[in-house]
């Protein structure tokens, strides 16, 4: 029996070529979808309402994402439809961004760009360093573990936090007691009901003076007004790749907030990101076509 798989581009067709038991079709979102398709691969960072697909695909059994984040799909698809992510595809790129952001903040690389523009060598100065810092990483999956390796390679220490305590990982309930003893907090959690607004005024108040908050998760994990208050006071610093709201309006105060490094949701956007995504997609689809359960299934609110 052949399973029809819908992919959003020709790169997907090529990536899934050679998998036994599937018929890969390049679909156009603006055109009617083939109703007999059983697997859907949405485009990267797809924002289309899931109902658009569900209504046209009565035979749908699996939605295979190209991203790790699944918040746009959870609770918005039928219970019998499996949902699988591309966990493992973008963790290295995102961890690289987070490490680079920490180094840029501590070594004041943005500030030295202004020195270059001023052409004034006398503005040279000593800076802080990531070395010997204590970094708390919220998220103990693929992304968090990749971040831990990079932090430790920079001669800093790293503490991982997961949803529950286990060997080498602290539970999320321990975070209030951990915040005061860490110099930086890196957010690498999925957006769920439990993580929405997790970083609020109380959370930030527990961070020590001069600490750095890095958000490589989703904007809604952080209470924007609470963070703005801390940045404006100069007590905390931050590096954000995601914001709430997003996209960030041109007149939003975050653009001019002091002590902030801001990028427009590009942590995972590197050359060849689709090749990495489709490598995971191909593995998951192949498992499904062989009658096996995909490894990256989302369970409940994950």
ABEGO torsion letter per residue (X at the ends): XBBBBBBABAAAAAAABGBBGBBBBBBBAABBBBAABABBBBBBGBABBAAAAAAABAABABBBBABABAAAABGABBAABBBBBABGAAAAAAAAAAAAAAAAAAAGAAAAAAAAAAGBAAABBBBBBABGBBBBBBEABAAAAAAAAAAAAAGBBBBBBBABBBBGBBBAAAAAAAAAABABBBBABBBBAAABGABBAAAAAABBBGBBBBBABBAAABBAAAAAAAAAAGABBBBBABBOBOBBBAABAAAABBGBBBBBGAAABBBGAAAAAAAAAAAAAAAAAAGBBBAABBBEAX
